[in-house]
Amino acid sequence: MIWFILFPARILSRSAIFLIMALIACSSPAIAGDWTTYTSVGEINDIVPIGKDVWIATDGGVLKLSLTDSSYTKYTNLDGLASNKVLCIDADSSGNIWFGTQDGGLSQFIMGKGFVPAEHFIGYRINSLLAEDDSTLYVATNVGISLFRPDRDEVKETYRHLGGLPRNTEVLTVGIFDQQIFAGTVGGVAWAPLFQPGGQLTNLRDFGSWLSNTRVSTVYTMIQADSSVYIGTSKGLYRLEGENWIYERLSLPVYDLEVHEGDLVAVTSLGLYRRPISGQRGFYRDNRIPPTIRSAAVASDSTLWAGVAGVGLIGLKSHKIFELKVNSPAANSFMDLALDQRGVLWVASSLREEMPRGAYSFDGHTWKNYTWRDGLPRDYVVSVTVDSRNRVWFGTWGKGAGLLKEDGEWVVVNQYNSVLEWVDTPDYVVVNDFCEDRAGNIWMSNYRRGIAVIDDFPQGKGARYTHLDDGLPSDQGTVLAADSAGLIWFGTEDAGFCLFDDGGTPFRRDDDKVISFSTTSTDNRLTSNHINFITPDIDGSIWVATDAGVNRVQGRYDREKQEFTLDQWDIYLEGIAVNQVAVDSWGNRWFATEEGLFQLPVGGGTIKSYTRTNSGLVDNEVQSLAFDAKTGDLWIGTINGLSRFKLSSAPPLSWTKVYPNPVLLREGLEMKFSGLLNGSTVRIFTLAGELVDVLYANELGEATWEGVNTEGRPVSTGIYLYSTINRNEKRIIGKIALIRVIR
């Protein structure tokens, strides 16, 4: 009987133990699939009240907050946004809403219709939008200001040289006050009249039409209040007086400006400051809003809306504070993924010393975020894995490993309570990957200190293996994997990878063997010595992902002779950085790359690519993968969000027969498999994924199992899994029951 069980995409390591990751027989899923996007909306870039709604631009799409019932709607790339990283918003006189994105170009939302493609400014960073009317939209980009004509769907002209500023200076904000256009840039401020004294339009493409000031430094925002034009800069607040910019006694970087309840409100690097527009009173700090505020806007009902980093959206009205809570991950970086035995998805957020946002989990309904305050050793979490006891391990860059037990207890594993060693300074310990061998030992890539192995935690036994003492190709490890034969595969960032045979005694050195593979060995077949990922396949081959392609290594290791015989070496996606590999229930291989997601169909064939332009993929920089065999979901982690690709939910069919099942095993009885390919293998596993026995089909497509392991010893009563290929060349797994009869 075929059954479904959730196997973690990684059981304590990137090895993901794809050995039984539900390679279930069935035809390949449809290409179209069903896509879902998950993003963080915690980083708010712009807030624009429009009518009875507040529109919010975030790094994870757009939120529309209804002021009528406080409900919100989220829009992402799957709804038609050009990109999920939305930097600015504005509305024209017809109520159509325009969105500027990081690199996806311009998007338009028409009330009653939704998003309409506006294929302009693709590849440009749109920092600010100003809709003068239905036919005029000023677009501030990383190369200047463009005049876009929505009625004609064309870019009429672009102003790249603004007075004394260098050509193509990035413009961060644009405004029009008293018939003058103002450009706030990374190098200062420029302004020009829209009309000449005679009434003719100013030629804004002529740099001589513009005045400029570079002493104010970077200009983030601008506003007109009480007939004066103010700019917020990296040096503070300035006001225009004639042709001079006058310093306004606020010496903090000012990111946004608004007028609220008669006050000029400044969003600064230290929080929200305000002062009356009229009068001589200076600025004072408004402590009602957290200091991590980054943007603000005032709605028609006088509510001040504040975008606060790490919090989200906060409203302030008549001394009342209220918060819009949107459940989402803490950040949009999904650098590593792991599924636990309950189907919960766990995420590591960091790339070495970048993006310290801790870890997050998703149970299908709710996101939870974890930081050092919850028990992590450090927020720089670079790896996450789940072991056979459903404990979650987190590798950090600098503070060792974190362990979350099933009862919710957090434990820190470091140089003081394990064999892990520090680098550079006594308190700096890097653990960037794990794996669990079939005996339950935990192996850790202790970056720049080789490999560490412990029997459990708290540690009873432990050992550490290095380049100098044990012949590892390098101590600068990146990944680990354990195969069903008990071999450890170790990848490095500078010297290729190796097969490590501990001789079945991980805490002794006298019977070990290291066999290395690099670009200067194995006939120079390895695509690069920088290894990003290693995992064994169910057929016994090893996938090795590098920064220049993915390698499939097929061979045989003789443990008695400690020799490896290479049978075949295949290379895919040569020249492309491949970050991870996953195998789905149909035997398709999936590759996470810097250029999108790739699929190698079962049995070979043309490799299919998925990108932002031809699919629902959230971003092309794919970092991590996890396949859920129970649901048929492929989880795809990127640098800018998470995608779920539902491949299929249809149950597979089996042409393989297993009888009797269950089997009452006594002398003279055995379990038979039929409907197999001649010479194919049947692998028997425990429910924990440990290899028990390997059978070979005869010319009739049959194989028998006498209830013993690979060493010929009888196994105990219990439930086991088998994996094989039937006569229709379909990969399947099934469940079998063995009852040992004792006389």
C-alpha positions in Angstrom: 0.0 0.0 0.0 1.2 3.5 -0.8 1.1 6.0 1.9 2.0 9.6 2.6 4.1 10.8 5.4 5.8 14.2 5.9 9.6 13.9 5.6 11.5 17.0 6.5 13.3 18.6 3.6 16.3 18.4 5.8 16.5 16.0 8.7 19.4 17.7 10.5 21.2 19.0 7.5 21.2 20.0 4.0 21.4 16.3 3.2 17.7 16.6 3.6 17.8 13.0 3.7 16.3 12.9 0.3 16.9 9.1 0.6 13.1 8.8 1.4 11.9 12.2 0.7 8.7 10.8 -0.8 9.8 9.9 -4.3 6.3 8.6 -4.9 5.3 7.1 -8.3 3.2 9.4 -10.5 3.5 11.5 -13.6 5.2 14.8 -13.4 3.1 17.7 -12.1 1.7 20.3 -14.5 4.0 23.2 -15.3 1.5 25.9 -14.4 1.1 24.9 -10.8 -0.3 27.0 -8.0 1.8 29.8 -6.6 1.6 31.7 -3.3 3.8 34.6 -2.1 4.8 35.2 1.5 6.6 38.4 2.4 7.4 40.7 5.3 5.7 44.0 5.4 7.6 45.3 8.5 9.8 47.7 6.5 7.5 50.6 5.5 8.8 52.9 2.8 5.9 55.2 2.1 2.4 56.0 3.4 -0.3 57.7 1.4 -3.8 58.3 2.6 -6.3 58.3 -0.3 -9.9 58.8 0.4 -11.1 56.3 3.1 -8.0 54.1 2.7 -4.4 54.3 3.7 -2.0 52.8 1.1 1.3 51.5 2.5 4.4 50.7 0.4 6.6 48.1 2.0 9.6 45.8 1.1 7.0 43.0 0.8 4.3 44.5 -1.4 1.5 47.0 -0.7 -1.1 47.1 2.1 -4.4 48.9 1.8 -5.8 49.8 5.2 -9.5 50.6 5.3 -10.3 53.5 7.7 -13.9 52.4 7.7 -13.5 49.0 9.4 -9.7 48.8 10.1 -9.4 45.8 7.8 -6.4 45.5 5.4 -5.7 44.0 2.0 -2.2 42.9 0.9 -1.0 43.0 -2.7 2.1 41.3 -4.1 3.6 40.2 -7.4 0.8 37.6 -7.8 -1.8 40.4 -7.9 0.1 42.3 -10.6 2.7 44.4 -8.8 5.8 44.9 -10.9 7.9 44.1 -7.8 7.3 43.4 -4.2 9.8 46.0 -3.0 7.6 49.1 -3.4 9.3 52.4 -2.5 6.7 55.1 -3.2 3.0 55.7 -4.0 0.9 58.6 -5.4 -2.6 59.0 -6.8 -3.7 61.0 -9.8 -6.8 63.2 -10.0 -8.9 60.3 -11.2 -8.1 58.2 -8.1 -5.8 55.8 -10.0 -2.8 54.8 -7.8 0.8 54.6 -9.0 3.6 52.6 -7.4 7.3 52.9 -7.9 9.4 49.8 -7.2 13.0 48.9 -6.5 13.7 47.4 -10.0 10.5 46.2 -11.5 9.4 49.5 -12.8 6.1 51.3 -12.5 2.7 49.8 -11.5 -0.8 51.3 -11.8 -3.9 50.3 -9.8 -7.2 51.3 -11.3 -10.1 51.3 -9.0 -12.6 48.6 -9.9 -10.1 46.8 -12.2 -7.0 46.2 -10.1 -3.4 46.3 -11.3 -2.7 47.2 -14.9 0.7 46.5 -16.5 2.8 49.6 -17.0 6.0 48.3 -18.5 8.2 51.4 -18.0 11.3 52.0 -15.9 12.1 48.3 -15.6 15.5 48.0 -14.0 15.4 51.5 -12.6 15.0 52.4 -8.9 11.8 54.6 -8.6 12.3 56.6 -5.4 9.4 59.1 -5.6 6.3 59.8 -7.7 4.4 63.1 -8.2 1.1 62.9 -10.1 0.2 66.5 -11.2 -2.9 65.4 -13.1 -4.2 62.5 -15.2 -1.7 63.3 -17.9 1.4 64.2 -16.0 3.4 61.9 -13.7 6.9 62.9 -12.5 9.1 59.9 -11.8 12.2 60.3 -9.6 14.7 57.5 -10.4 18.4 56.6 -9.9 19.3 58.6 -13.0 17.2 61.7 -12.7 13.5 62.8 -13.2 11.3 61.5 -16.0 8.1 63.1 -17.2 5.7 60.2 -17.9 2.5 60.7 -19.9 -0.1 58.1 -18.7 -2.7 59.2 -21.3 -0.2 58.3 -24.0 1.6 55.5 -22.1 5.0 57.1 -22.9 8.0 58.6 -21.2 8.1 62.1 -22.8 11.5 63.3 -21.5 14.0 62.8 -18.7 16.0 65.4 -16.8 19.4 63.9 -16.1 21.5 67.1 -15.6 20.2 69.2 -12.7 22.2 72.4 -12.4 25.6 71.9 -10.8 24.9 68.3 -9.8 26.7 65.5 -11.7 24.8 64.1 -14.7 22.6 61.1 -13.8 22.6 61.9 -10.1 20.0 59.8 -8.2 16.9 61.7 -7.3 15.2 60.6 -4.0 12.2 62.9 -3.9 10.4 65.4 -6.2 8.0 68.2 -5.4 6.3 71.1 -7.1 5.6 74.3 -5.0 4.6 77.7 -6.3 5.2 76.7 -10.0 8.7 75.5 -9.2 9.9 71.9 -9.5 12.3 70.7 -6.7 14.6 67.6 -6.9 16.1 66.2 -3.7 19.1 64.0 -4.6 21.9 62.1 -3.1 24.2 65.0 -3.8 22.0 68.0 -2.8 18.9 69.9 -4.0 18.1 71.4 -7.4 15.1 73.5 -8.4 13.8 75.3 -11.5 10.7 77.3 -12.6 8.2 75.4 -14.6 7.5 78.4 -16.8 9.5 81.3 -18.1 8.5 84.9 -17.5 6.8 85.0 -20.9 4.7 82.0 -20.1 6.5 79.4 -22.2 7.5 76.1 -20.6 11.1 75.9 -19.2 13.4 73.5 -21.0 14.2 71.3 -18.0 16.6 69.2 -20.0 18.9 72.2 -20.1 21.0 72.0 -16.9 21.3 75.8 -17.1 17.6 76.0 -16.2 18.3 74.6 -12.7 19.7 76.1 -9.6 21.4 73.8 -7.2 22.9 73.5 -3.7 25.3 70.7 -2.7 26.1 71.9 0.8 22.9 70.5 2.2 24.1 67.0 1.3 21.6 64.1 0.6 18.0 65.2 0.5 15.4 62.6 1.5 12.1 64.6 1.7 10.5 68.0 1.1 7.3 69.8 2.0 5.7 73.2 1.8 4.3 74.6 5.1 3.3 78.1 6.0 4.3 79.3 2.5 7.9 78.0 3.0 9.6 75.1 1.4 11.5 72.7 3.7 13.8 69.9 2.9 14.9 67.1 5.1 18.5 66.0 4.6 21.3 63.9 6.0 22.6 67.0 7.8 19.2 68.1 9.2 16.3 70.5 8.2 16.6 73.4 5.8 14.2 76.1 4.7 14.3 78.0 1.3 14.7 81.8 1.6 15.1 83.4 -1.7 17.8 81.3 -3.4 19.4 80.3 -0.1 18.8 77.3 2.2 18.6 78.3 5.8 19.4 75.7 8.6 16.5 75.1 10.9 18.0 74.0 14.2 17.5 70.3 13.8 20.8 68.6 13.2 19.6 65.0 12.8 19.1 63.2 9.5 15.5 63.9 8.5 13.7 61.2 6.4 10.2 62.5 6.2 8.2 65.7 6.8 4.5 66.3 7.5 2.2 68.9 9.0 0.1 67.6 11.9 -2.2 69.4 14.3 -0.5 72.8 13.5 3.0 71.3 13.9 5.8 70.7 11.5 6.6 67.0 12.1 10.1 65.6 11.2 10.9 61.9 11.0 14.5 61.7 12.1 17.1 59.1 12.9 16.3 59.3 16.6 12.5 59.4 16.3 9.6 61.9 15.7 10.3 65.6 16.3 7.8 68.4 16.1 7.5 72.2 16.5 4.7 74.7 15.8 4.8 76.0 12.3 4.4 79.5 13.6 6.2 80.9 16.5 9.8 80.5 17.8 9.5 77.3 19.8 12.2 74.8 18.9 11.8 71.1 18.0 10.9 68.6 20.7 10.8 64.8 20.7 7.3 63.1 20.5 7.8 60.1 22.7 4.5 58.6 21.8 6.0 57.1 18.6 8.9 54.6 18.8 12.3 56.0 17.8 12.6 53.6 14.8 10.0 55.5 12.8 11.0 55.9 9.1 8.0 57.4 7.4 4.8 59.3 8.1 1.6 60.7 6.6 -1.5 62.5 7.8 -4.9 61.3 6.7 -8.0 63.5 6.1 -9.3 62.8 9.6 -6.0 64.2 11.1 -4.6 60.8 12.0 -0.8 60.7 11.9 0.3 57.4 10.4 3.8 56.3 11.2 5.8 53.5 9.6 8.0 52.1 12.4 10.8 49.6 11.7 10.3 46.3 13.5 6.7 47.3 14.5 4.8 48.2 11.4 2.1 50.9 11.1 1.1 53.1 14.1 -1.6 55.6 14.2 -1.8 58.7 16.4 -5.0 60.8 16.8 -6.1 63.0 19.6 -3.5 61.5 21.9 -4.7 58.0 21.2 -2.2 55.4 19.8 -3.3 52.4 17.8 -1.4 49.8 15.8 -2.0 47.8 12.7 -0.7 44.3 13.3 0.0 42.3 10.2 1.2 38.7 10.7 4.3 38.2 8.6 7.9 37.1 8.8 10.4 39.5 10.4 12.2 40.0 7.1 12.2 38.9 3.4 15.5 37.0 3.5 14.9 33.2 3.4 18.4 31.8 3.3 17.7 28.3 4.6 14.6 26.2 5.0 13.6 23.1 7.0 10.4 21.3 7.6 9.7 19.6 10.9 7.7 16.4 11.4 4.5 18.5 12.1 4.8 20.3 8.8 6.1 23.6 10.3 8.5 25.5 8.1 11.6 26.9 9.8 13.6 29.7 8.2 17.2 31.1 8.7 17.4 34.7 7.7 21.1 35.6 7.5 24.0 35.4 5.1 27.0 35.4 7.3 27.2 38.9 8.9 24.4 40.3 6.8 20.7 40.6 7.6 20.6 39.8 11.3 16.8 39.1 11.6 17.0 35.8 13.6 14.7 32.9 12.6 11.1 32.5 11.8 8.5 29.7 11.5 5.2 29.2 9.6 2.6 26.6 10.5 0.5 27.3 7.5 -1.5 30.0 9.2 0.7 32.0 11.6 4.3 33.4 11.4 6.4 33.4 14.5 9.7 35.3 14.7 12.6 34.5 17.0 15.6 36.5 18.1 18.2 36.4 20.8 15.5 37.6 23.2 13.7 34.3 22.7 16.7 32.1 23.2 18.8 32.2 20.0 22.5 32.6 20.6 22.6 35.5 18.0 20.3 37.0 15.4 22.8 36.1 12.6 21.1 32.7 11.8 22.7 31.1 8.7 21.4 27.5 8.9 18.3 25.7 10.2 17.8 21.9 10.4 15.5 19.4 12.1 16.7 16.2 13.6 15.0 12.8 13.9 13.7 13.8 17.4 12.0 16.9 15.8 14.4 19.2 17.5 15.3 22.4 15.6 19.0 23.4 15.3 20.1 26.9 14.3 23.6 27.6 13.1 24.8 31.2 13.8 27.6 33.3 12.5 29.5 34.1 15.7 27.8 32.5 18.6 27.7 28.7 18.0 24.4 26.8 17.6 21.0 27.1 19.1 18.8 24.1 19.9 15.0 24.4 20.3 13.6 21.3 21.9 10.1 19.9 21.5 9.1 21.2 24.9 10.1 24.7 23.9 13.3 24.8 25.9 16.2 26.8 24.2 19.8 25.6 24.6 23.0 27.3 23.3 25.7 24.9 22.0 29.2 26.6 21.9 32.8 26.2 22.8 32.1 26.0 26.5 29.8 22.9 26.5 30.9 21.1 23.3 33.9 20.3 21.1 33.2 23.4 19.0 36.1 25.9 18.8 36.3 29.6 18.3 37.9 31.6 15.6 39.7 35.0 15.8 38.3 35.8 19.3 37.4 33.4 22.2 33.7 34.3 21.9 33.3 33.9 18.2 32.1 30.5 17.1 30.6 29.8 13.6 28.4 26.9 12.9 27.1 27.0 9.3 25.6 23.5 8.8 24.6 20.2 10.5 23.8 16.6 9.7 22.8 13.6 11.7 24.2 10.2 10.9 22.2 7.0 11.2 23.4 6.4 14.8 22.0 9.8 15.8 25.3 11.6 16.2 25.2 15.3 15.4 27.8 16.6 12.9 28.5 20.4 12.7 30.5 22.4 10.2 32.6 24.5 12.6 33.8 27.1 10.1 37.6 27.5 9.9 37.9 24.8 12.6 36.8 21.8 10.5 34.0 19.3 11.5 32.7 18.8 15.0 30.7 15.7 16.1 28.8 15.1 19.3 26.8 12.1 20.4 23.9 14.3 21.7 23.4 17.3 23.8 24.4 17.6 26.5 27.5 16.2 25.0 28.7 12.8 26.2 31.3 12.1 23.6 32.7 14.5 21.0 35.4 14.8 18.4 36.7 17.4 16.0 38.3 16.8 12.6 40.6 19.2 10.8 42.6 19.7 7.6 45.9 19.5 9.4 45.2 16.5 11.6 42.8 14.4 9.6 43.3 15.4 5.9 40.1 17.3 5.3 40.4 19.4 2.1 40.0 22.6 4.1 38.7 23.8 7.5 36.6 26.4 5.8 33.5 24.2 5.6 30.2 25.3 4.1 27.9 22.2 4.1 27.5 18.7 5.5 25.4 15.7 4.5 25.1 12.1 5.7 24.1 9.3 3.4 22.4 6.0 4.1 25.6 4.1 4.2 26.8 6.2 7.1 29.3 8.3 5.1 29.7 12.0 5.8 30.0 14.4 2.8 31.8 17.7 3.6 31.8 20.8 1.3 34.2 23.7 1.6 34.4 27.2 0.2 37.8 26.9 -1.3 38.9 23.3 -1.7 36.0 21.3 -3.1 34.4 18.5 -1.1 35.2 15.2 0.4 33.8 11.8 1.4 34.6 11.2 5.1 34.4 7.6 6.4 34.6 7.4 10.1 34.8 3.6 10.0 31.7 3.4 12.1 33.5 5.0 15.1 33.0 8.7 14.9 35.0 9.4 18.1 38.1 7.4 17.0 40.6 8.4 14.4 42.5 5.2 13.7 40.0 3.8 11.1 39.1 7.0 9.2 39.4 7.7 5.5 39.1 11.0 3.6 38.7 11.0 -0.2 38.7 14.5 -1.7 37.2 15.9 -4.9 38.2 19.2 -6.4 38.8 21.0 -9.7 42.3 19.5 -9.8 41.1 16.0 -9.2 38.6 13.5 -10.8 39.7 14.6 -14.2 38.9 18.3 -13.4 35.2 17.6 -13.5 34.1 19.6 -10.5 32.6 22.9 -11.7 34.1 24.9 -8.8 35.8 24.4 -5.5 33.2 26.7 -3.8 30.6 24.3 -2.6 27.1 25.6 -1.7 25.2 22.4 -1.0 25.6 18.6 -0.9 22.8 16.0 -0.7 22.5 12.3 -1.5 19.8 11.2 -3.9 17.6 8.2 -3.4 19.5 6.3 -6.1 22.7 6.7 -4.2 24.2 9.5 -6.3 25.5 12.7 -4.7 24.4 16.2 -5.8 27.1 18.8 -5.3 26.0 22.4 -5.9 28.7 25.0 -6.5 28.9 28.7 -7.5 29.4 27.6 -11.1 26.9 24.7 -11.7 25.6 21.5 -10.1 27.4 18.2 -10.2 25.9 14.7 -9.9 28.4 12.2 -8.8 27.6 8.5 -9.1 29.9 5.9 -7.7 30.6 3.1 -5.2 32.5 3.1 -2.0 34.1 -0.1 -0.7 34.3 0.4 3.1 36.5 -2.6 3.6 39.1 -1.4 1.1 38.3 2.3 1.7 38.2 2.9 -2.0 35.7 5.0 -4.1 35.0 3.9 -7.7 33.5 6.7 -9.9 30.9 5.5 -12.3 29.6 8.7 -13.8 29.9 12.4 -13.3 27.2 14.7 -14.8 27.2 18.5 -14.8 24.1 20.7 -15.1 23.6 24.5 -15.3 27.3 25.1 -15.8 28.4 28.6 -15.0 25.3 29.4 -12.9 25.6 29.7 -9.1 23.5 26.9 -7.6 22.6 27.3 -4.0 20.5 24.2 -3.1 18.9 21.1 -4.6 15.6 19.4 -3.8 13.8 16.3 -5.1 10.0 16.1 -5.2 7.7 13.1 -5.0 7.9 12.5 -8.7 11.6 12.3 -8.9 12.1 15.8 -10.4 15.2 17.6 -9.2 14.9 21.3 -8.4 17.8 23.7 -8.3 17.8 27.0 -6.4 20.0 29.4 -8.3 20.9 33.1 -8.6 19.0 33.2 -11.9 15.8 31.6 -10.8 14.4 28.1 -10.1 15.3 25.2 -12.4 13.6 21.8 -12.8 15.3 18.7 -14.1 12.4 16.3 -15.0 12.5 12.7 -13.8 14.3 10.6 -16.3 16.2 13.6 -17.8 15.0 15.8 -20.6 15.0 19.6 -21.1 15.6 21.6 -18.0 12.7 24.0 -17.2 13.4 27.5 -15.8 11.0 29.5 -13.6 11.6 33.3 -13.1 9.7 36.4 -12.1 8.6 36.9 -15.7 7.3 33.5 -16.6 5.9 32.3 -13.3 4.7 33.3 -9.8 8.2 33.2 -8.4 8.7 36.0 -5.9 12.3 36.7 -6.8 15.0 35.3 -9.1 17.7 35.1 -6.4 16.7 31.7 -5.0 18.6 30.7 -1.9 16.8 27.7 -0.4 14.4 24.8 -1.1 12.2 22.5 0.9 9.7 19.9 -0.4 6.7 18.8 1.6 5.8 15.3 0.4 2.6 15.2 2.4 1.1 18.3 0.7 3.0 18.4 -2.6 4.3 21.9 -1.8 7.7 23.1 -2.9 8.9 25.9 -0.7 11.2 28.4 -2.4 13.2 30.8 -0.3 14.7 33.9 -2.0 16.5 37.1 -1.0 13.2 39.0 -1.3 10.4 36.7 0.0 9.1 33.1 0.0 7.2 31.3 -2.7 5.1 28.2 -2.3 4.7 26.2 -5.5 2.0 23.6 -5.1 3.0 20.9 -7.6 0.1 18.5 -7.1 -2.2 17.1 -4.5 -3.3 14.0 -6.4 -2.4 10.7 -4.8 0.0 8.5 -6.8 -0.8 5.0 -8.1 1.4 2.0 -7.6 1.9 -0.9 -10.0 4.2 -2.7 -7.5 2.7 -5.4 -5.4 4.0 -6.4 -2.0 2.8 -9.6 -0.3 2.0 -10.7 2.2 1.7 -7.3 3.9 1.9 -7.5 6.9 4.0 -10.5 6.9 4.2 -12.9 9.9 7.9 -13.7 9.6 8.9 -17.2 10.7 11.0 -19.9 9.2 10.3 -20.4 5.5 8.3 -17.2 5.0 9.4 -14.0 3.3 8.0 -10.8 1.8 7.8 -10.6 -2.0 8.0 -7.6 -4.3 6.7 -7.9 -7.8 6.2 -5.6 -10.8 9.7 -4.2 -10.7 12.2 -3.4 -13.4 14.8 -6.2 -14.0 17.9 -5.3 -12.0 16.2 -2.5 -10.1 16.8 -2.0 -6.4 14.4 -2.0 -3.5 15.6 -0.1 -0.5 14.1 -0.7 2.9 14.2 2.1 5.5 13.1 2.6 9.1 10.6 5.4 9.7 13.5 7.5 10.9 15.1 7.2 7.4 17.9 4.7 8.3 18.7 2.2 5.6 17.9 -1.3 6.6 18.5 -3.5 3.5 18.9 -3.3 -0.3 17.2 -5.9 -2.5 17.7 -6.5 -6.3 15.0 -7.5 -8.7 15.5 -10.6 -10.8 14.7 -11.1 -14.5 11.1 -11.6 -13.6 10.9 -8.2 -11.8 10.7 -9.8 -8.4 12.6 -9.4 -5.1 12.3 -11.0 -1.7 13.0 -9.8 1.8 13.7 -12.2 4.7 13.5 -9.5 7.3 17.2 -8.9 7.8 19.5 -5.9 7.5 22.5 -5.3 5.3 24.6 -7.3 7.7 22.2 -10.3 7.6 20.9 -9.7 11.1 17.2 -10.1 11.8 15.3 -6.8 12.3 12.7 -6.3 14.9 8.9 -6.2 14.6 7.7 -2.8 13.2 6.7 -0.6 10.3 9.2 0.0 7.5 9.3 1.9 4.3 10.4 0.7 0.9 11.5 2.7 -2.2 11.8 1.3 -5.7 11.1 1.9 -9.4 8.3 -0.1 -10.9 7.9 -1.4 -14.5 6.4 1.9 -15.6 9.6 3.6 -14.5 7.8 5.4 -11.7 9.5 6.0 -8.4 7.4 5.0 -5.5 7.6 4.5 -1.7 5.3 2.3 0.4 4.8 1.1 3.9 5.2 -2.5 5.0 4.6 -4.2 8.3 6.8 -7.0 9.7 5.7 -9.1 12.7 8.4 -11.5 13.9 7.0 -14.7 15.2 8.9 -16.2 18.2 8.3 -19.8 19.0 
